[in-house]
Every structure is written in structure tokens, then in C-alpha cells.
Amino acid sequence: MPSKADRERTASEQWIQETLEHRSRPRLLDLFCGAGGATRGYQLAGFHVTGVDLSPQPNYCGEVFHQADALTFPLEGFDAIHASPPCQAYSVTRKAWNGREDHPDLVSPVRKRLEAAGLPYIIENVVGAPLRNPIQLCGSSFGLDVRRHRLFESNVPMWASPCAHHLQRVGRFPALRSGRETLATVVGVFGTGGGAAKDISLWREAMGIDWMATKGELAESIPPAFTEYLGRQLIARLHTAA
């Protein structure tokens, strides 16, 4: 049986190794991080991720979290930045958000901050958002049971992955249409309606997310597969630049 000194030495060596691994991983700042859908993908790609959100995020999955304003949080000390400004101003369903149409347009001020920082960045938002030369990703491209089209703008070249809707043709998931129960080909991760929306486990599985506890967290997230795909490209760019 190992002695106390041996156990302490082993624990110390493990701590040093973990510390060195964290220091060797590029550091990414995830602004408007929510519960960490984008964060988890970047972690899988190899980043050490710090999340920032104006609201408390008790289920956030990143290494470090700061409850702070993404428009004023310091950007120094990172190798790359991801930002997912609130999308209500651009969503096609914006009129359903409490009947309001006065949601702030945050893409422009966020872009201005990221350009001034001079770091590689990615801005994510919904289709219809005023992003510059974005690529589009879809859940079908990654074998997920959601479509969830999202746009990504970057100041470094990024490859897109085409939609694969032809793989989502079989109705398997309970849904409501015109008040009637039916089977949908994908899981609709939004709102609080009936059908598949009643079963949060379907949402988690469809999004590839197992740590979020509420439908609100899931509805505001993107699948980690998206940012794992982009994060691997981003790390390759960082290594090339280095």
C-alpha cells in the first residue's frame, strides 16, 4: 500500500501535469456563453474556455465563468474569442417574444470590440442576422436529430459543412401540428409547446447535450458539434500562425 508521502507526491505530480496541460491548451473566451453549448464544442476541439454571461449560469460547463457584461469584459489574455449575442432582434419569430420588436442589435458593437482586439474571432447567430460573409451549419450535417441552422462569421477562413436534410425524412418524434399529435422528422428545440417539447431528454439527446437542466438552457444553445467542428479549424489556424 502506498505511503502517505507517495500518495501526496502522486497527487502533486497529477496536479502539475493537469496545470501544464491547461497552460498548453489555447485559451478561448466565450461571450454570451449561456450554459455552454458552444463552450463544450470548443473544449472537445482542444481549447481551455472561459465563459462570460450577464446572467448566472449554474450549469455552465467551462473551466472558468464570469458573470459580467460581454460588452465591457476585458479581452486580453486569450488566443481566440467566440461571441453569441442575443438573437431575438433577428429571429423570424421575434414578434412572438412578448409582442416586442425593440430587442437590441448587438452584432455591430460586438464585432467592433472583437476587431479592435485583433484576435481570431467567431460570431454566431440565427439566419437573418447581419453577419459578414457567414457560413451556415445545420444539425443534419452532424447526424443530430435537429436542424437548427446557425450562421458563423469569422475573421479567419472557415469551411462550412452542407446540410444533410435527406437523412432526416422519417417521422420518429412526437409533435403537435394544428393541435393534432403527429410524428416529426426532427426534434424542435424551442418554445414550451407540446409533442417532443414535453420530453427534455429528447432535447438533450437531439442537441448532443447531457448537462443542461432546463428547456430554457437548451433552447438558447447550439449543439457542441458545431463549435467542435469550427474549433478544430481555429486551432489549426492558430498552430499555423505560431
C-alpha positions, 0 to 999 in steps of 0.5 A: 500500500502506498505511503502517505508521502507517495500518495501526496507526491502522486497527487502533486505530480497529477496536479502539475501535469493537469496545470501544464496541460491547461497552460498548453491548451489555447485559451478561448473566451466565450461571450454570451456563453449561456450554459455552454453549448458552444463552450463544450464544442470548443473544449472537445476541439482542444481549447481551455474556455472561459465563459462570460454571461450577464446572467448566472449560469449554474450549469455552465460547463467551462473551466472558468465563468464570469458573470459580467457584461460581454460588452465591457469584459476585458479581452486580453489574455486569450488566443481566440474569442467566440461571441453569441449575442442575443438573437431575438432582434433577428429571429423570424419569430421575434414578434412572438417574444412578448409582442416586442420588436425593440430587442437590441442589435448587438452584432455591430458593437460586438464585432467592433470590440472583437476587431479592435482586439485583433484576435481570431474571432467567431460570431454566431447567430440565427439566419437573418442576422447581419453577419459578414460573409457567414457560413451556415451549419445545420444539425443534419450535417452532424447526424443530430436529430435537429436542424437548427441552422446557425450562421458563423462569421469569422475573421479567419477562413472557415469551411462550412459543412452542407446540410444533410436534410435527406437523412432526416425524412422519417417521422420518429418524434412526437409533435403537435401540428394544428393541435393534432399529435403527429410524428416529426422528422426532427426534434424542435428545440424551442418554445414550451409547446407540446409533442417532443417539447414535453420530453427534455431528454429528447432535447438533450439527446437531439442537441448532443447535450447531457448537462443542461437542466432546463428547456430554457438552457437548451433552447438558447444553445447550439449543439457542441458539434458545431463549435467542435467542428469550427474549433478544430479549424481555429486551432489549426489556424492558430498552430499555423500562425505560431 
